[in-house]
């Protein structure tokens, strides 16, 4: 099969397109022919060596496609079924062996490119609102990178739950996308951001900040948070947050900071399928619009990574098998 491999840690140029042996499903696994493959920031962190990984390896963990064979001890998933997954290693390939317990059936009405590129973002948005923090109807939340893949979905889910949403973006185009997703106020990054947030909240700040940008926004996140509020740091698109003195959280308003990861919120099959079922069901019902902003050929994965890291993308990014 054709696949992408990370041959060493480094920039997008270390992604090489070529031919490798087809995977063979082990007991408890299914073999899926990919129709769409998700590209996510965690793929770039692993490629660069910021997270542990051992080259050479096939990157990617998210995708959607059709089951072409099943291993022993697999029940309830038949050949021909459309499925998607969010934690299937080696997904930048034409064929992927996925643990059956981690595969989620794709409902009718959900296209492959949405299912294959939005599961990580959708499940992330779900646990951010119902897991790492619990904002209630009427609360105001701040969402950084409001036009990004997580930001657009998080905004829509938050509005469905009756929240008021303030987002940050970098361009007019992204501002329009964030507004279209339902953001009540769209702000630009900058040193005055916290003042603008407090102006919109009668000086109080917001009870929850969702920060997937990291180094460039963290100080403004702290300054935007209300007394006893929480900063949910769930990504580092601009780089990791430098170490800081936890004592600062006291005079800032008895603040909390959490650094969650999706794996801990979908560890069990039941929780995975509950969160995925709610998210995919909302897409099928037309309540959530998943914007696939970029589509690349599998062989162009390096360009997809470069664009993602340069913040030249909006919404979800998908690789399509050549």
Residue pairs with C-beta under 8 A, 6 or more apart in sequence:
1 19
1 20
1 21
1 22
1 23
1 93
1 94
1 95
2 17
2 18
2 19
2 20
2 93
2 94
2 298
2 299
2 321
2 322
3 17
3 18
3 19
3 20
3 58
3 90
3 92
3 93
3 94
3 298
4 15
4 16
4 17
4 58
4 59
4 60
4 92
4 93
4 298
4 299
4 301
5 15
5 16
5 18
5 20
5 55
5 56
5 57
5 58
5 59
6 14
6 15
6 16
6 46
6 47
6 53
6 55
6 56
6 57
6 58
6 59
7 14
7 16
7 55
7 56
8 14
8 55
8 56
9 47
9 48
9 49
9 53
9 55
10 47
10 48
10 49
11 48
11 306
12 47
12 302
12 303
12 305
12 306
12 309
13 302
14 47
14 55
15 47
15 59
15 301
15 302
15 305
17 298
17 299
17 301
20 58
20 93
22 95
23 31
23 90
23 93
23 95
23 96
23 97
24 31
24 97
25 31
25 69
25 70
25 71
25 97
26 71
26 97
27 71
27 72
27 73
27 74
28 71
28 72
28 73
28 74
28 99
28 100
28 101
29 70
29 71
29 74
29 97
29 98
29 99
29 100
30 67
30 69
30 70
30 71
30 74
30 77
30 83
30 97
30 98
30 100
30 103
31 67
31 68
31 69
31 70
31 71
31 95
31 96
31 97
31 98
32 63
32 65
32 66
32 67
32 68
32 83
32 85
32 88
32 95
32 96
32 97
32 98
32 103
33 65
33 66
33 68
33 94
33 95
34 63
34 64
34 65
34 91
34 93
34 94
34 95
34 96
34 116
34 321
35 63
35 64
35 65
35 66
35 112
35 113
35 116
35 320
35 321
36 63
36 64
36 65
36 112
36 113
36 115
36 116
36 117
36 318
36 319
36 320
37 60
37 62
37 63
37 91
37 92
37 93
37 116
37 117
37 298
37 318
37 319
37 320
37 321
38 60
38 61
38 62
38 63
38 91
38 116
38 117
38 118
38 119
38 120
38 316
38 317
38 318
38 319
39 60
39 117
39 296
39 301
39 304
39 305
39 308
39 317
39 318
39 319
40 61
40 62
40 120
40 121
40 149
41 212
41 235
41 236
41 237
41 308
42 51
42 61
42 120
43 59
43 60
43 61
43 305
44 305
44 308
44 309
45 51
45 236
46 52
46 53
46 59
47 53
47 59
47 305
50 240
57 89
57 90
58 89
58 90
58 91
58 92
58 93
59 90
59 91
59 92
59 301
60 89
60 90
60 91
60 92
60 93
60 319
61 85
61 86
61 87
61 88
61 89
61 91
61 120
62 84
62 85
62 86
62 87
62 88
62 91
62 116
62 117
62 119
62 120
63 84
63 85
63 88
63 91
63 96
63 116
64 82
64 83
64 84
64 85
64 106
64 112
64 113
64 115
64 116
64 119
65 82
65 83
65 96
65 112
65 116
66 80
66 81
66 82
66 83
67 77
67 78
67 79
67 80
67 81
67 82
67 83
67 103
68 79
68 95
69 79
70 77
70 78
70 79
70 100
71 97
71 100
74 100
75 100
76 100
77 83
77 100
77 103
77 105
81 105
82 105
82 106
82 112
82 115
83 98
83 103
83 104
83 105
83 106
84 103
84 104
84 106
84 115
84 116
84 119
84 276
84 280
85 91
85 96
85 98
85 102
85 103
85 104
85 119
86 102
86 119
86 120
86 123
86 262
86 266
86 272
86 276
87 102
87 263
87 266
88 96
88 97
88 98
88 99
88 102
88 103
90 96
90 97
92 298
92 301
92 319
93 298
94 298
94 321
101 269
102 269
102 272
104 119
104 272
104 273
104 276
104 277
104 280
106 112
106 115
106 280
107 280
107 281
107 283
107 284
108 284
109 283
109 284
110 280
110 283
110 284
113 292
113 295
113 316
113 318
113 320
114 283
114 290
114 292
114 316
115 280
116 318
117 149
117 290
117 292
117 316
117 317
117 318
118 149
118 153
118 279
118 283
118 290
118 292
118 316
119 276
119 279
120 262
121 149
121 150
121 153
121 316
122 153
122 276
122 279
122 280
122 283
122 288
122 290
123 262
123 265
123 266
123 272
123 275
123 276
123 279
124 150
124 154
124 234
124 262
125 150
125 153
125 154
125 157
125 279
126 157
126 275
126 278
126 279
127 260
127 262
127 265
127 266
127 275
128 150
128 154
128 210
128 232
128 234
128 260
129 135
129 154
129 157
129 158
129 161
131 260
131 265
132 232
132 234
132 258
132 260
132 265
133 208
133 210
133 230
133 232
133 258
135 141
135 158
135 161
135 163
135 207
135 208
136 162
137 161
137 162
137 163
138 162
138 163
138 164
139 163
139 164
139 206
139 207
139 208
140 163
140 164
140 165
140 166
140 200
140 201
140 206
140 207
141 158
141 163
141 164
141 165
141 166
141 206
141 207
141 208
141 209
141 210
142 166
142 167
142 168
142 197
142 206
142 208
142 209
142 210
142 221
142 224
143 151
143 154
143 155
143 158
143 165
143 166
143 167
143 168
143 183
143 210
144 151
144 167
144 168
144 209
144 210
144 211
144 212
144 213
144 217
144 221
145 151
145 167
145 168
145 169
145 212
145 213
145 237
146 152
146 155
146 165
146 167
146 168
146 169
146 174
146 177
146 178
146 181
146 183
146 186
147 167
147 169
147 173
147 174
147 175
147 177
147 178
147 314
147 315
148 212
148 237
148 313
148 314
148 315
149 313
149 315
149 316
149 317
150 212
150 234
150 235
151 167
151 178
151 181
151 212
152 177
152 178
152 181
152 291
152 314
152 315
153 288
153 290
154 210
155 165
155 167
155 178
155 181
155 182
155 183
156 181
156 182
156 287
156 288
156 289
157 282
157 288
158 165
158 182
159 165
159 182
160 282
160 287
160 288
164 184
165 182
165 183
165 184
165 185
166 183
166 184
166 185
166 186
166 187
166 197
166 200
166 206
167 178
167 183
167 185
167 186
167 187
168 186
168 187
168 188
168 189
168 193
168 217
169 175
169 177
169 178
169 186
169 187
169 188
169 189
170 188
170 189
170 311
173 314
174 314
175 186
175 188
177 291
177 314
177 315
178 186
179 186
181 289
185 200
187 193
187 196
187 197
189 216
189 217
189 220
191 220
193 217
193 220
193 223
193 224
194 205
194 220
194 223
194 224
197 205
197 206
197 224
198 204
198 205
198 224
201 226
204 226
204 227
205 223
205 224
205 225
205 226
205 227
205 229
205 253
206 224
206 225
206 226
206 229
207 225
207 226
207 228
207 229
207 230
208 229
208 230
208 232
209 221
209 224
209 225
209 229
209 230
209 231
209 232
210 232
210 234
211 217
211 218
211 221
211 231
211 232
211 233
211 234
211 235
212 233
212 234
212 235
212 236
212 237
213 235
213 236
213 237
213 238
214 233
214 235
214 236
214 237
214 238
214 239
214 240
214 241
215 236
215 238
215 239
215 240
215 241
215 242
216 238
216 239
217 238
218 231
218 233
218 241
221 231
221 233
222 231
222 248
222 252
222 255
223 252
225 231
225 252
225 253
225 255
226 253
227 253
227 254
227 255
228 253
228 254
228 255
228 256
229 253
229 255
229 256
230 255
230 256
230 257
230 258
231 255
231 256
231 257
231 258
232 258
232 260
233 241
233 257
233 258
233 259
234 259
234 260
234 261
237 311
249 255
249 256
249 257
265 271
265 275
266 272
266 275
266 276
279 288
282 288
283 290
290 315
290 316
291 314
291 315
291 316
292 315
292 316
292 317
292 318
293 313
293 314
293 315
293 316
293 317
294 304
294 307
294 313
294 314
294 315
294 316
294 317
294 318
295 317
295 318
295 319
295 320
296 303
296 304
296 317
296 318
296 319
296 320
297 319
297 320
297 322
298 319
298 320
298 321
298 322
299 322
300 319
301 319
304 317
304 319
307 313
307 317
308 317
